[in-house]
């Protein structure tokens, strides 16, 4: 009869392999359900993985901060795949399929809930089970899967939508200030041991919460219905400047999973994030006039803003009760330069002082969105690994369509 000892070896080996694929700060969290610590966003991976306050762009990272769902518009499908430990195994992959819906300041995210609207899956590949004498018992598939749904609200954008529908006028304050709130519910499955031995898997649930404050002291780029100031802005260089503070808590209160293998209960790692961000965007009105004279008004709106530069800095505190290292901090920072909503260049840095590890991330993106109605983008990022291990290569695609905007434009 088989013993539990070989299975425990499988569990330890799996955890060791995936730890090498995490950023140094995250790899040392020691909590169960490592898949909840991996961020699906390839874009943010290139920015030092600091996404809690990055609200701009077509796809703010709601995995870092669910409040950012309030800034999503239209229907977006994002696919990403990362081979986590190519130096050690060729079948360990982190694959993400997410769908987001947004409009009028209200956004939703789905990955496996409800139905089959995507998934977050960490696949360890095929392993072999043996008894204590080394006799083969069969092969089994080890994996972690996170099925989630989330909701976020931008109070400012929702207020604008309601005001336009009722009075036709947009409140002035929403141009300069906004508050966003959000939450995500997750069901987590961890199946690292062979089911045919009766050991099965562990299941549990967790919750993420977040909020964000945006201050925009200057904006002559964003058009708003009922705002007479945009006509005057069209005669000069358009400028927008934003400041934001975002905070989120992932896996609130470190929920636990219980493994049948030895009736052991292990906690997930709680992540508390606090981020600051600043962004400046520029757009020459002369470019719009030139394109419109040539009948290319849609292209002019597609390229807005022509130049955008964003900076962000974030502190993350990981807490895993009952472990040898129950709490430590990770510092992150990043930059993103966008040119005409066609090309994006990204770079970032993170520091785990407790582990004496510093590293640099890089990234880029290439895509096109037609006047905010539909678009496609490819993203690539590299994430440095512990000494002696090659940088992690990440890539992903996103497809976007906004039917409401399309009706208004066409």
Secondary structure in CASP SS format (residue, H / E / C, confidence):
PFRMAT SS
TARGET T0000
AUTHOR 0000-0000-0000
METHOD secondary structure of the structure
MODEL  1
X C 1.00
X C 1.00
X C 1.00
X C 1.00
X H 1.00
X H 1.00
X H 1.00
X H 1.00
X H 1.00
X H 1.00
X H 1.00
X H 1.00
X H 1.00
X H 1.00
X H 1.00
X H 1.00
X H 1.00
X H 1.00
X H 1.00
X H 1.00
X H 1.00
X C 1.00
X C 1.00
X H 1.00
X H 1.00
X H 1.00
X H 1.00
X C 1.00
X C 1.00
X C 1.00
X C 1.00
X E 1.00
X C 1.00
X H 1.00
X H 1.00
X H 1.00
X H 1.00
X C 1.00
X C 1.00
X C 1.00
X C 1.00
X H 1.00
X H 1.00
X H 1.00
X H 1.00
X C 1.00
X C 1.00
X C 1.00
X C 1.00
X C 1.00
X C 1.00
X C 1.00
X C 1.00
X C 1.00
X C 1.00
X C 1.00
X C 1.00
X C 1.00
X C 1.00
X C 1.00
X C 1.00
X C 1.00
X C 1.00
X C 1.00
X C 1.00
X H 1.00
X H 1.00
X H 1.00
X H 1.00
X H 1.00
X H 1.00
X C 1.00
X C 1.00
X E 1.00
X E 1.00
X E 1.00
X E 1.00
X E 1.00
X E 1.00
X E 1.00
X E 1.00
X E 1.00
X E 1.00
X C 1.00
X C 1.00
X C 1.00
X C 1.00
X C 1.00
X C 1.00
X C 1.00
X C 1.00
X C 1.00
X E 1.00
X E 1.00
X E 1.00
X E 1.00
X E 1.00
X E 1.00
X E 1.00
X E 1.00
X E 1.00
X E 1.00
X E 1.00
X C 1.00
X C 1.00
X E 1.00
X E 1.00
X E 1.00
X E 1.00
X E 1.00
X E 1.00
X E 1.00
X C 1.00
X C 1.00
X C 1.00
X C 1.00
X C 1.00
X C 1.00
X E 1.00
X E 1.00
X E 1.00
X E 1.00
X E 1.00
X E 1.00
X E 1.00
X E 1.00
X E 1.00
X E 1.00
X E 1.00
X E 1.00
X C 1.00
X C 1.00
X C 1.00
X C 1.00
X C 1.00
X E 1.00
X E 1.00
X E 1.00
X E 1.00
X E 1.00
X E 1.00
X E 1.00
X E 1.00
X E 1.00
X E 1.00
X E 1.00
X E 1.00
X E 1.00
X E 1.00
X E 1.00
X E 1.00
X E 1.00
X E 1.00
X E 1.00
X H 1.00
X H 1.00
X H 1.00
X H 1.00
X H 1.00
X H 1.00
X H 1.00
X H 1.00
X H 1.00
X H 1.00
X H 1.00
X H 1.00
X C 1.00
X C 1.00
X C 1.00
X C 1.00
X C 1.00
X C 1.00
X H 1.00
X H 1.00
X H 1.00
X H 1.00
X E 1.00
X E 1.00
X E 1.00
X E 1.00
X E 1.00
X E 1.00
X E 1.00
X E 1.00
X E 1.00
X E 1.00
X E 1.00
X E 1.00
X E 1.00
X E 1.00
X E 1.00
X C 1.00
X C 1.00
X C 1.00
X H 1.00
X H 1.00
X H 1.00
X C 1.00
X C 1.00
X C 1.00
X C 1.00
X E 1.00
X E 1.00
X E 1.00
X E 1.00
X E 1.00
X E 1.00
X E 1.00
X E 1.00
X E 1.00
X E 1.00
X E 1.00
X E 1.00
X E 1.00
X E 1.00
X E 1.00
X E 1.00
X E 1.00
X E 1.00
X C 1.00
X C 1.00
X C 1.00
X C 1.00
X C 1.00
X C 1.00
X C 1.00
X C 1.00
X C 1.00
X H 1.00
X H 1.00
X H 1.00
X H 1.00
X H 1.00
X C 1.00
X C 1.00
X C 1.00
X C 1.00
X E 1.00
X E 1.00
X E 1.00
X E 1.00
X E 1.00
X E 1.00
X E 1.00
X E 1.00
X E 1.00
X E 1.00
X E 1.00
X E 1.00
X E 1.00
X C 1.00
X C 1.00
X C 1.00
X C 1.00
X C 1.00
X E 1.00
X E 1.00
X E 1.00
X E 1.00
X C 1.00
X C 1.00
X C 1.00
X C 1.00
X E 1.00
X E 1.00
X E 1.00
X E 1.00
X E 1.00
X C 1.00
X E 1.00
X E 1.00
X E 1.00
X E 1.00
X E 1.00
X E 1.00
X E 1.00
X E 1.00
X E 1.00
X E 1.00
X E 1.00
X E 1.00
X E 1.00
X E 1.00
X C 1.00
X H 1.00
X H 1.00
X H 1.00
X H 1.00
X H 1.00
X H 1.00
X H 1.00
X H 1.00
X H 1.00
X C 1.00
X C 1.00
X C 1.00
X H 1.00
X H 1.00
X H 1.00
X H 1.00
X H 1.00
X H 1.00
X C 1.00
X C 1.00
X C 1.00
X C 1.00
X E 1.00
X E 1.00
X E 1.00
X E 1.00
X E 1.00
X E 1.00
X E 1.00
X E 1.00
X E 1.00
X E 1.00
X E 1.00
X E 1.00
X E 1.00
X C 1.00
X C 1.00
X C 1.00
X C 1.00
X C 1.00
X C 1.00
X C 1.00
X E 1.00
X E 1.00
X E 1.00
X E 1.00
X E 1.00
X E 1.00
X E 1.00
X E 1.00
X E 1.00
X E 1.00
X E 1.00
X E 1.00
X E 1.00
X C 1.00
X C 1.00
X C 1.00
X E 1.00
X E 1.00
X E 1.00
X E 1.00
X E 1.00
X E 1.00
X E 1.00
X E 1.00
X E 1.00
X E 1.00
X H 1.00
X H 1.00
X H 1.00
X C 1.00
X E 1.00
X E 1.00
X E 1.00
X E 1.00
X E 1.00
X E 1.00
X E 1.00
X E 1.00
X E 1.00
X E 1.00
X E 1.00
X E 1.00
X E 1.00
X E 1.00
X C 1.00
X C 1.00
X C 1.00
X E 1.00
X E 1.00
X E 1.00
X E 1.00
X E 1.00
X E 1.00
X E 1.00
X E 1.00
X E 1.00
X E 1.00
X C 1.00
X C 1.00
X C 1.00
X C 1.00
X C 1.00
X C 1.00
X C 1.00
X C 1.00
X E 1.00
X E 1.00
X E 1.00
X E 1.00
X E 1.00
X E 1.00
X E 1.00
X E 1.00
X E 1.00
X E 1.00
X C 1.00
X H 1.00
X H 1.00
X H 1.00
X H 1.00
X H 1.00
X H 1.00
X H 1.00
X C 1.00
END
